[in-house]
């Protein structure tokens, strides 16, 4: 007599499932972009509850519908972000007590543990978004929150250095890094984590009215920016060399586009620093310079997007891991490029083209470019929900084993 064992792909744990939390958090941010750039928020550089309420009260049906959809999107995907983070923390705790985890720590994949601080930093950022849009009067006490946020990001940064230090300490002292198995851009994940900590640390640099707080945030966020850039540069070269010799790894192929969200995060980090220097250090604002910088970042993103999609098509990734019988937690890495691209389009348009006077705000060209961001956002919403169903949905038959 036999018994059928049912399982879900998520029952075989991987730290890459933290990317599910990350992707949901990123989608919450894409909805915040609507409020950021489509409703007035005089008196502060970001919209808060009072601005949203005033815009809803005085706006027409389209404005009210947009605000309602944005708030619903933020709430839903913030919930998915936090739920996935809690699930991952529990699953990781249990997984650490297994032999599989001990074996994992001796491989190149050990850096996948950096998905933990990456997801934690995203959730802190999502928490600020929730506070701004749903908590009345938050801006009146925000200066008390900035130091707390900096402490939180500093703690996540220390966790990141601890994880990365253990990996580098092992491979640089004992060796054992498998260059042949490094045929992807998976080793850029640590750079992404440090960048996410940095962009959170840069928020007080842009938003705080206290020069000392802003200056400290500027210094600390610069440290994480440099750390991220150095790691990314080394990992990019090593990964490209291995791929040219051994070919790309089909299962980790989504990492070929990880540069896209990385550049979005670093770009926002730089914009936040620039704004802080304008306010507190009388640094001149150059709209043309901002447009040139964002256009350069967007150009690199488009190049890596074309390259990544071409490679995914050649490898048959979608047919296998999105619609076929195989599943890989690395598929969640596909969400980050789409989210990062959508957010970058919003900033390129509003902080670049509009401020430089090349595109009229809310004109035909404005909405045509915005449609690109909305299309990318919609595709990533579908992808997150699709992957959640595949990996966390109803169990499927996994194997037939003798009954007890």
VOPAGU-2260 file (C-alpha; in pm, 1 decimal, decimal comma):
REM VOPAGU-2260
SITE   aa  ch    i         X         Y         Z
SITE  UNK   A    0       0,0       0,0       0,0
SITE  UNK   A    1     132,0     350,3     -81,5
SITE  UNK   A    2      65,7     703,4      35,7
SITE  UNK   A    3     103,8    1014,7    -171,5
SITE  UNK   A    4     318,3    1296,1     -35,3
SITE  UNK   A    5     193,6    1640,5    -131,7
SITE  UNK   A    6     425,2    1938,7    -126,8
SITE  UNK   A    7     465,8    2293,5    -244,9
SITE  UNK   A    8     782,5    2431,9    -405,6
SITE  UNK   A    9     819,8    2661,0    -103,0
SITE  UNK   A   10     847,4    2356,0     122,9
SITE  UNK   A   11    1205,4    2323,2      -7,0
SITE  UNK   A   12    1336,1    2641,9     148,4
SITE  UNK   A   13    1581,9    2883,4      -8,8
SITE  UNK   A   14    1685,3    3231,7     111,7
SITE  UNK   A   15    1584,8    3356,2    -232,0
SITE  UNK   A   16    1225,1    3343,1    -109,2
SITE  UNK   A   17    1307,4    3669,0      68,5
SITE  UNK   A   18    1287,7    3817,6    -281,5
SITE  UNK   A   19     913,9    3747,7    -268,7
SITE  UNK   A   20     889,1    3987,7      23,2
SITE  UNK   A   21    1118,1    4232,8    -152,8
SITE  UNK   A   22     912,5    4230,8    -472,1
SITE  UNK   A   23     586,2    4292,7    -288,5
SITE  UNK   A   24     745,6    4581,9    -101,1
SITE  UNK   A   25     873,1    4726,3    -425,9
SITE  UNK   A   26     523,5    4714,4    -573,4
SITE  UNK   A   27     392,2    4907,8    -272,4
SITE  UNK   A   28     649,7    5174,3    -358,0
SITE  UNK   A   29     533,9    5185,9    -722,0
SITE  UNK   A   30     186,3    5281,8    -600,8
SITE  UNK   A   31     339,0    5548,9    -377,0
SITE  UNK   A   32     494,7    5697,8    -693,2
SITE  UNK   A   33     142,1    5788,1    -807,5
SITE  UNK   A   34      88,1    5998,8    -496,3
SITE  UNK   A   35     442,9    6134,3    -505,5
SITE  UNK   A   36     413,0    6283,5    -851,1
SITE  UNK   A   37      40,9    6324,6    -916,9
SITE  UNK   A   38     -90,8    6516,4    -616,2
SITE  UNK   A   39      40,5    6844,7    -469,9
SITE  UNK   A   40     230,0    6829,0    -141,8
SITE  UNK   A   41     342,8    7182,4     -51,2
SITE  UNK   A   42     562,1    7222,1     252,3
SITE  UNK   A   43     747,4    6892,6     228,6
SITE  UNK   A   44     912,9    6691,4     -50,7
SITE  UNK   A   45     684,3    6389,2      -8,3
SITE  UNK   A   46     305,8    6356,3      20,7
SITE  UNK   A   47     158,8    6279,6     361,8
SITE  UNK   A   48    -186,7    6192,2     490,8
SITE  UNK   A   49    -307,0    6553,9     496,4
SITE  UNK   A   50    -200,8    6613,5     133,3
SITE  UNK   A   51    -375,3    6298,5      20,1
SITE  UNK   A   52    -693,8    6381,3     210,0
SITE  UNK   A   53    -700,7    6735,1      65,9
SITE  UNK   A   54    -645,7    6609,2    -289,4
SITE  UNK   A   55    -921,3    6351,3    -247,9
SITE  UNK   A   56   -1164,9    6610,6    -110,9
SITE  UNK   A   57   -1106,1    6862,8    -389,0
SITE  UNK   A   58   -1027,0    6633,9    -681,3
SITE  UNK   A   59   -1256,0    6501,3    -950,0
SITE  UNK   A   60   -1355,1    6138,4   -1003,6
SITE  UNK   A   61   -1031,0    6051,7   -1183,5
SITE  UNK   A   62    -815,7    6194,1    -904,7
SITE  UNK   A   63   -1024,7    6025,3    -638,6
SITE  UNK   A   64   -1010,9    5695,6    -823,6
SITE  UNK   A   65    -634,0    5723,7    -860,0
SITE  UNK   A   66    -588,1    5796,5    -490,1
SITE  UNK   A   67    -816,4    5509,6    -388,1
SITE  UNK   A   68    -630,4    5268,3    -618,0
SITE  UNK   A   69    -291,9    5388,8    -491,2
SITE  UNK   A   70    -389,1    5350,1    -126,0
SITE  UNK   A   71    -535,8    5006,3    -192,6
SITE  UNK   A   72    -221,8    4900,1    -380,6
SITE  UNK   A   73       5,1    5023,4    -102,5
SITE  UNK   A   74    -200,5    4845,2     163,6
SITE  UNK   A   75    -227,5    4513,9     -23,7
SITE  UNK   A   76     135,9    4485,1    -123,6
SITE  UNK   A   77     263,2    4612,7     211,1
SITE  UNK   A   78      61,2    4332,1     369,0
SITE  UNK   A   79     212,2    4078,6     126,5
SITE  UNK   A   80     557,5    4221,2     196,0
SITE  UNK   A   81     527,5    4184,3     573,2
SITE  UNK   A   82     355,6    3845,4     554,4
SITE  UNK   A   83     626,8    3706,3     327,7
SITE  UNK   A   84     899,0    3849,2     551,6
SITE  UNK   A   85     753,8    3681,6     861,1
SITE  UNK   A   86     715,7    3351,2     676,2
SITE  UNK   A   87    1076,8    3369,4     559,0
SITE  UNK   A   88    1212,4    3449,6     903,9
SITE  UNK   A   89    1035,8    3145,0    1047,2
SITE  UNK   A   90    1137,8    2918,8     760,2
SITE  UNK   A   91    1498,9    3036,6     774,4
SITE  UNK   A   92    1514,3    2972,6    1148,4
SITE  UNK   A   93    1398,2    2613,0    1097,2
SITE  UNK   A   94    1624,2    2561,7     794,7
SITE  UNK   A   95    1933,5    2666,1     991,3
SITE  UNK   A   96    1895,8    2352,9    1202,1
SITE  UNK   A   97    1926,9    2119,7     902,1
SITE  UNK   A   98    2220,4    1954,0     728,5
SITE  UNK   A   99    2116,2    2124,4     406,0
SITE  UNK   A  100    2194,4    2461,3     561,5
SITE  UNK   A  101    2539,1    2349,4     677,4
SITE  UNK   A  102    2618,6    2229,7     324,8
SITE  UNK   A  103    2479,4    2551,2     177,6
SITE  UNK   A  104    2721,5    2761,5     385,3
SITE  UNK   A  105    3014,9    2603,7     205,0
SITE  UNK   A  106    2906,5    2703,5    -146,5
SITE  UNK   A  107    2896,0    3016,3    -363,2
SITE  UNK   A  108    2525,9    3039,5    -281,2
SITE  UNK   A  109    2605,4    3147,8      76,1
SITE  UNK   A  110    2572,8    3509,3     -39,3
SITE  UNK   A  111    2202,2    3441,7     -98,3
SITE  UNK   A  112    2168,5    3500,7     276,5
SITE  UNK   A  113    2212,2    3868,7     190,9
SITE  UNK   A  114    1851,4    3854,0      72,1
SITE  UNK   A  115    1763,0    3870,3     444,5
SITE  UNK   A  116    1897,1    4223,0     512,9
SITE  UNK   A  117    1779,4    4327,6     167,0
SITE  UNK   A  118    1421,7    4232,2     254,8
SITE  UNK   A  119    1448,2    4382,4     604,2
SITE  UNK   A  120    1562,8    4717,4     463,7
SITE  UNK   A  121    1278,8    4716,7     212,2
SITE  UNK   A  122    1023,6    4651,5     486,4
SITE  UNK   A  123    1153,6    4945,4     690,2
SITE  UNK   A  124    1112,0    5163,6     381,1
SITE  UNK   A  125     760,9    5027,3     331,0
SITE  UNK   A  126     686,7    5110,2     693,5
SITE  UNK   A  127     768,1    5474,2     626,3
SITE  UNK   A  128     541,1    5473,3     322,1
SITE  UNK   A  129     257,5    5333,3     532,5
SITE  UNK   A  130     315,4    5597,5     796,9
SITE  UNK   A  131     318,4    5884,7     549,3
SITE  UNK   A  132      -1,2    5788,5     370,3
SITE  UNK   A  133    -211,9    5644,4     653,1
SITE  UNK   A  134    -104,6    5820,2     976,7
SITE  UNK   A  135    -242,9    6173,4    1037,2
SITE  UNK   A  136       3,4    6423,5    1180,3
SITE  UNK   A  137     310,7    6208,6    1117,6
SITE  UNK   A  138     507,7    6494,2     967,5
SITE  UNK   A  139     482,8    6689,7    1292,9
SITE  UNK   A  140     689,7    6424,9    1473,5
SITE  UNK   A  141     899,4    6302,4    1182,0
SITE  UNK   A  142    1221,4    6456,0    1316,7
SITE  UNK   A  143    1197,5    6217,9    1612,8
SITE  UNK   A  144    1156,7    5923,6    1377,1
SITE  UNK   A  145    1457,7    5992,6    1156,1
SITE  UNK   A  146    1718,3    5901,4    1422,9
SITE  UNK   A  147    1524,7    5581,7    1496,8
SITE  UNK   A  148    1521,0    5497,0    1126,2
SITE  UNK   A  149    1895,7    5555,3    1104,0
SITE  UNK   A  150    1952,2    5320,6    1397,0
SITE  UNK   A  151    1734,2    5056,2    1229,1
SITE  UNK   A  152    1921,0    5084,2     899,9
SITE  UNK   A  153    2255,8    5083,7    1080,6
SITE  UNK   A  154    2157,6    4757,0    1252,0
SITE  UNK   A  155    2056,8    4605,4     917,0
SITE  UNK   A  156    2385,2    4730,4     772,0
SITE  UNK   A  157    2580,4    4558,3    1049,5
SITE  UNK   A  158    2389,3    4236,9     980,2
SITE  UNK   A  159    2481,1    4271,7     612,2
SITE  UNK   A  160    2850,0    4313,0     691,9
SITE  UNK   A  161    2838,4    4016,5     926,4
SITE  UNK   A  162    2689,5    3787,5     660,4
SITE  UNK   A  163    2921,8    3916,0     390,8
SITE  UNK   A  164    3220,2    3902,1     625,6
SITE  UNK   A  165    3158,8    3535,2     702,9
SITE  UNK   A  166    3145,7    3454,4     332,7
SITE  UNK   A  167    3456,3    3653,9     240,2
SITE  UNK   A  168    3640,7    3526,8     545,4
SITE  UNK   A  169    3581,5    3170,9     428,0
SITE  UNK   A  170    3663,6    3207,6      59,4
SITE  UNK   A  171    3959,2    3445,0     101,7
SITE  UNK   A  172    4124,0    3242,6     377,8
SITE  UNK   A  173    4030,6    2885,3     287,5
SITE  UNK   A  174    3943,6    2927,0     -79,2
SITE  UNK   A  175    3673,5    2714,6    -230,5
SITE  UNK   A  176    3493,7    2975,7    -440,1
SITE  UNK   A  177    3371,9    2791,2    -749,0
SITE  UNK   A  178    3436,5    3026,8   -1040,3
SITE  UNK   A  179    3281,4    2782,4   -1288,5
SITE  UNK   A  180    2953,9    2791,1   -1092,3
SITE  UNK   A  181    2958,9    3170,9   -1081,0
SITE  UNK   A  182    2805,4    3191,3   -1428,4
SITE  UNK   A  183    2539,6    3452,0   -1342,5
SITE  UNK   A  184    2520,5    3787,7   -1169,9
SITE  UNK   A  185    2402,7    3629,4    -845,8
SITE  UNK   A  186    2700,5    3769,3    -655,7
SITE  UNK   A  187    2564,2    4120,5    -715,0
SITE  UNK   A  188    2289,9    4044,9    -460,3
SITE  UNK   A  189    2506,9    4168,4    -168,5
SITE  UNK   A  190    2556,7    4498,4    -352,3
SITE  UNK   A  191    2178,9    4528,9    -384,2
SITE  UNK   A  192    2141,5    4472,9     -10,0
SITE  UNK   A  193    2394,9    4742,6      79,7
SITE  UNK   A  194    2228,7    4980,1    -168,0
SITE  UNK   A  195    1887,5    4923,4      -7,1
SITE  UNK   A  196    2033,3    5005,5     334,1
SITE  UNK   A  197    2196,8    5312,3     182,2
SITE  UNK   A  198    1881,3    5447,6      20,2
SITE  UNK   A  199    1695,7    5412,3     349,3
SITE  UNK   A  200    1978,9    5587,4     530,1
SITE  UNK   A  201    1965,0    5868,4     272,4
SITE  UNK   A  202    1599,1    5949,7     347,6
SITE  UNK   A  203    1683,7    6170,1     649,5
SITE  UNK   A  204    1950,7    6340,0     435,3
SITE  UNK   A  205    1674,5    6458,9     202,9
SITE  UNK   A  206    1383,0    6504,2     443,4
SITE  UNK   A  207    1521,8    6614,9     778,5
SITE  UNK   A  208    1515,1    6983,1     864,2
SITE  UNK   A  209    1798,0    6936,5    1114,4
SITE  UNK   A  210    2133,6    6996,6     946,4
SITE  UNK   A  211    2321,6    6759,0    1177,2
SITE  UNK   A  212    2082,3    6470,5    1112,4
SITE  UNK   A  213    2086,4    6537,6     739,4
SITE  UNK   A  214    2465,8    6556,3     731,9
SITE  UNK   A  215    2512,2    6235,2     928,2
SITE  UNK   A  216    2266,9    6056,1     699,2
SITE  UNK   A  217    2457,3    6191,3     398,7
SITE  UNK   A  218    2788,1    6053,1     527,0
SITE  UNK   A  219    2650,5    5712,0     624,8
SITE  UNK   A  220    2451,5    5666,9     304,2
SITE  UNK   A  221    2762,6    5753,7     101,4
SITE  UNK   A  222    2950,8    5475,9     279,0
SITE  UNK   A  223    2686,6    5222,1     178,1
SITE  UNK   A  224    2673,9    5362,5    -175,2
SITE  UNK   A  225    3048,8    5312,6    -219,7
SITE  UNK   A  226    3033,0    4965,7     -64,2
SITE  UNK   A  227    2755,9    4865,7    -301,3
SITE  UNK   A  228    2929,6    5005,3    -609,4
SITE  UNK   A  229    3258,1    4826,7    -535,5
SITE  UNK   A  230    3094,4    4490,2    -475,1
SITE  UNK   A  231    2878,1    4525,4    -785,9
SITE  UNK   A  232    3175,1    4612,5   -1007,7
SITE  UNK   A  233    3378,0    4310,3    -892,7
SITE  UNK   A  234    3081,5    4071,1    -911,9
SITE  UNK   A  235    2986,7    4194,6   -1257,8
SITE  UNK   A  236    3332,0    4125,1   -1397,6
SITE  UNK   A  237    3363,5    3782,9   -1231,8
SITE  UNK   A  238    3016,1    3677,3   -1339,6
SITE  UNK   A  239    3059,2    3789,7   -1699,7
SITE  UNK   A  240    3392,1    3610,3   -1727,9
SITE  UNK   A  241    3244,7    3285,1   -1598,0
SITE  UNK   A  242    2945,9    3307,7   -1831,2
SITE  UNK   A  243    3168,9    3362,7   -2132,5
SITE  UNK   A  244    3363,5    3047,9   -2042,9
SITE  UNK   A  245    3088,7    2817,8   -1914,8
SITE  UNK   A  246    2764,4    2968,8   -2041,3
SITE  UNK   A  247    2486,9    3114,8   -1826,7
SITE  UNK   A  248    2321,8    2910,1   -1553,3
SITE  UNK   A  249    1958,8    2872,9   -1655,4
SITE  UNK   A  250    1819,1    2861,3   -1300,7
SITE  UNK   A  251    1995,0    3182,2   -1190,4
SITE  UNK   A  252    1944,6    3360,7   -1522,8
SITE  UNK   A  253    1703,2    3619,9   -1371,7
SITE  UNK   A  254    2004,3    3773,5   -1193,4
SITE  UNK   A  255    2127,1    3892,7   -1533,6
SITE  UNK   A  256    1893,2    4189,8   -1483,9
SITE  UNK   A  257    1970,1    4261,6   -1118,3
SITE  UNK   A  258    2164,9    4569,3   -1227,4
SITE  UNK   A  259    1832,0    4737,4   -1313,5
SITE  UNK   A  260    1690,4    4762,4    -958,0
SITE  UNK   A  261    2039,6    4823,9    -820,6
SITE  UNK   A  262    2076,9    5135,5   -1036,5
SITE  UNK   A  263    1728,5    5256,1    -943,0
SITE  UNK   A  264    1809,5    5233,3    -573,4
SITE  UNK   A  265    2149,1    5400,8    -615,1
SITE  UNK   A  266    1991,8    5669,0    -832,0
SITE  UNK   A  267    1728,3    5752,4    -569,6
SITE  UNK   A  268    2000,5    5749,0    -305,5
SITE  UNK   A  269    2195,0    6009,6    -505,0
SITE  UNK   A  270    1884,7    6224,7    -559,2
SITE  UNK   A  271    1810,7    6222,2    -187,6
SITE  UNK   A  272    2166,6    6325,6    -108,3
SITE  UNK   A  273    2154,5    6604,2    -368,3
SITE  UNK   A  274    1831,1    6741,0    -224,0
SITE  UNK   A  275    1977,0    6741,5     125,5
SITE  UNK   A  276    2285,4    6930,0       6,3
SITE  UNK   A  277    2065,6    7184,8    -170,5
SITE  UNK   A  278    1866,9    7252,3     148,2
SITE  UNK   A  279    2143,1    7251,5     407,4
SITE  UNK   A  280    2461,9    7331,2     214,5
SITE  UNK   A  281    2336,2    7574,8     -49,5
SITE  UNK   A  282    2448,6    7339,0    -324,9
SITE  UNK   A  283    2319,8    7462,9    -663,0
SITE  UNK   A  284    2042,3    7267,2    -830,3
SITE  UNK   A  285    2101,6    7183,4   -1196,1
SITE  UNK   A  286    1798,7    7034,4   -1367,8
SITE  UNK   A  287    2002,3    6955,4   -1677,2
SITE  UNK   A  288    2259,0    6768,2   -1469,5
SITE  UNK   A  289    1987,5    6563,7   -1299,0
SITE  UNK   A  290    1833,7    6477,9   -1635,6
SITE  UNK   A  291    2170,2    6370,5   -1776,5
SITE  UNK   A  292    2246,2    6153,9   -1471,5
SITE  UNK   A  293    1906,3    5982,0   -1472,2
SITE  UNK   A  294    1922,9    5929,6   -1848,1
SITE  UNK   A  295    2259,7    5759,6   -1813,9
SITE  UNK   A  296    2123,1    5527,1   -1546,4
SITE  UNK   A  297    1812,9    5452,5   -1751,2
SITE  UNK   A  298    2025,2    5378,6   -2058,8
SITE  UNK   A  299    2225,8    5118,6   -1868,4
SITE  UNK   A  300    1902,1    4968,1   -1738,6
SITE  UNK   A  301    1760,6    4936,3   -2089,0
SITE  UNK   A  302    2080,3    4769,2   -2210,5
SITE  UNK   A  303    2079,0    4516,6   -1927,3
SITE  UNK   A  304    1705,7    4463,2   -1974,6
SITE  UNK   A  305    1749,5    4379,3   -2343,4
SITE  UNK   A  306    2047,2    4156,9   -2264,0
SITE  UNK   A  307    1864,4    3977,4   -1984,1
SITE  UNK   A  308    1543,8    3919,2   -2176,8
SITE  UNK   A  309    1742,0    3791,9   -2475,5
SITE  UNK   A  310    1928,5    3544,4   -2256,2
SITE  UNK   A  311    1609,4    3430,0   -2081,3
SITE  UNK   A  312    1448,5    3366,2   -2418,6
SITE  UNK   A  313    1751,7    3172,8   -2546,5
SITE  UNK   A  314    1756,9    2962,4   -2229,3
SITE  UNK   A  315    1381,5    2895,8   -2240,5
SITE  UNK   A  316    1348,8    3018,5   -1883,1
SITE  UNK   A  317     982,1    3119,6   -1889,1
SITE  UNK   A  318     866,0    2796,9   -2048,8
SITE  UNK   A  319    1043,7    2600,5   -1779,7
SITE  UNK   A  320    1013,0    2799,0   -1455,7
SITE  UNK   A  321     710,6    3024,2   -1508,4
SITE  UNK   A  322     474,6    2803,3   -1707,0
SITE  UNK   A  323     633,9    2457,4   -1704,3
SITE  UNK   A  324     672,3    2182,3   -1446,7
SITE  UNK   A  325     990,9    2317,2   -1287,8
SITE  UNK   A  326     999,7    2578,1   -1012,1
SITE  UNK   A  327    1280,1    2794,0    -881,0
SITE  UNK   A  328    1271,3    3051,2    -599,0
SITE  UNK   A  329    1510,3    3253,1    -814,6
SITE  UNK   A  330    1212,5    3337,8   -1036,7
SITE  UNK   A  331    1120,2    3603,0    -780,0
SITE  UNK   A  332    1434,3    3788,3    -893,8
SITE  UNK   A  333    1241,6    3872,7   -1211,6
SITE  UNK   A  334    1013,0    4104,4   -1013,4
SITE  UNK   A  335    1288,2    4342,0    -903,4
SITE  UNK   A  336    1394,8    4458,4   -1253,6
SITE  UNK   A  337    1038,3    4537,6   -1357,3
SITE  UNK   A  338     970,8    4727,9   -1036,3
SITE  UNK   A  339    1303,4    4910,4   -1054,5
SITE  UNK   A  340    1242,4    5007,8   -1416,4
SITE  UNK   A  341     892,9    5142,3   -1339,2
SITE  UNK   A  342    1020,7    5354,1   -1050,2
SITE  UNK   A  343    1311,8    5485,2   -1257,3
SITE  UNK   A  344    1075,8    5593,1   -1536,2
SITE  UNK   A  345     875,3    5798,6   -1285,6
SITE  UNK   A  346    1188,0    5974,4   -1157,4
SITE  UNK   A  347    1338,6    6021,0   -1504,3
SITE  UNK   A  348    1017,1    6180,0   -1624,5
SITE  UNK   A  349     931,1    6397,6   -1324,7
SITE  UNK   A  350    1273,7    6487,4   -1184,5
SITE  UNK   A  351    1445,1    6486,5   -1522,4
SITE  UNK   A  352    1235,0    6569,9   -1827,1
SITE  UNK   A  353     970,6    6784,2   -1654,3
SITE  UNK   A  354    1207,5    6984,5   -1433,6
SITE  UNK   A  355    1439,3    7041,5   -1731,9
SITE  UNK   A  356    1144,0    7180,1   -1928,4
SITE  UNK   A  357    1151,1    6918,3   -2203,8
SITE  UNK   A  358     811,5    6764,3   -2124,7
SITE  UNK   A  359     502,0    6950,0   -2007,1
SITE  UNK   A  360     366,1    6813,1   -1680,1
SITE  UNK   A  361      45,8    6611,7   -1733,3
SITE  UNK   A  362      55,9    6664,9   -2109,5
SITE  UNK   A  363      22,1    6401,3   -2380,8
SITE  UNK   A  364     393,1    6313,2   -2385,0
SITE  UNK   A  365     391,6    6297,0   -2005,0
SITE  UNK   A  366     118,3    6034,1   -1994,5
SITE  UNK   A  367     268,0    5841,0   -2287,1
SITE  UNK   A  368     594,1    5798,3   -2093,3
SITE  UNK   A  369     404,6    5726,8   -1771,5
SITE  UNK   A  370     221,3    5446,9   -1953,7
SITE  UNK   A  371     555,0    5264,2   -1988,1
SITE  UNK   A  372     598,8    5269,6   -1610,7
SITE  UNK   A  373     239,9    5159,1   -1554,9
SITE  UNK   A  374     278,5    4870,0   -1800,2
SITE  UNK   A  375     590,8    4748,7   -1619,8
SITE  UNK   A  376     413,4    4784,2   -1284,4
SITE  UNK   A  377     110,2    4587,7   -1405,6
SITE  UNK   A  378     330,7    4309,1   -1541,7
SITE  UNK   A  379     509,6    4277,2   -1207,8
SITE  UNK   A  380     179,6    4266,5   -1017,7
SITE  UNK   A  381      77,1    3973,5   -1233,6
SITE  UNK   A  382     416,4    3807,5   -1188,4
SITE  UNK   A  383     411,4    3833,3    -806,6
SITE  UNK   A  384      62,7    3686,4    -785,8
SITE  UNK   A  385     151,3    3416,1   -1039,7
SITE  UNK   A  386     466,2    3312,1    -852,7
SITE  UNK   A  387     286,0    3315,9    -518,7
SITE  UNK   A  388      29,2    3073,3    -658,9
SITE  UNK   A  389     299,4    2845,8    -803,3
SITE  UNK   A  390     518,8    2837,8    -494,2
SITE  UNK   A  391     271,8    2879,2    -208,2
SITE  UNK   A  392     -53,7    2752,6    -355,1
SITE  UNK   A  393    -225,2    2419,2    -309,2
SITE  UNK   A  394      25,2    2132,2    -269,9
SITE  UNK   A  395      87,5    1909,5    -568,0
SITE  UNK   A  396     187,1    1544,7    -580,3
SITE  UNK   A  397     558,3    1528,1    -517,1
SITE  UNK   A  398     637,5    1162,0    -469,5
SITE  UNK   A  399     492,8     825,9    -380,1
SITE  UNK   A  400     637,3     671,2     -66,1
SITE  UNK   A  401     554,2     355,7     130,4
SITE  UNK   A  402     281,5     408,7     388,6
SITE  UNK   A  403     359,8     353,0     753,4
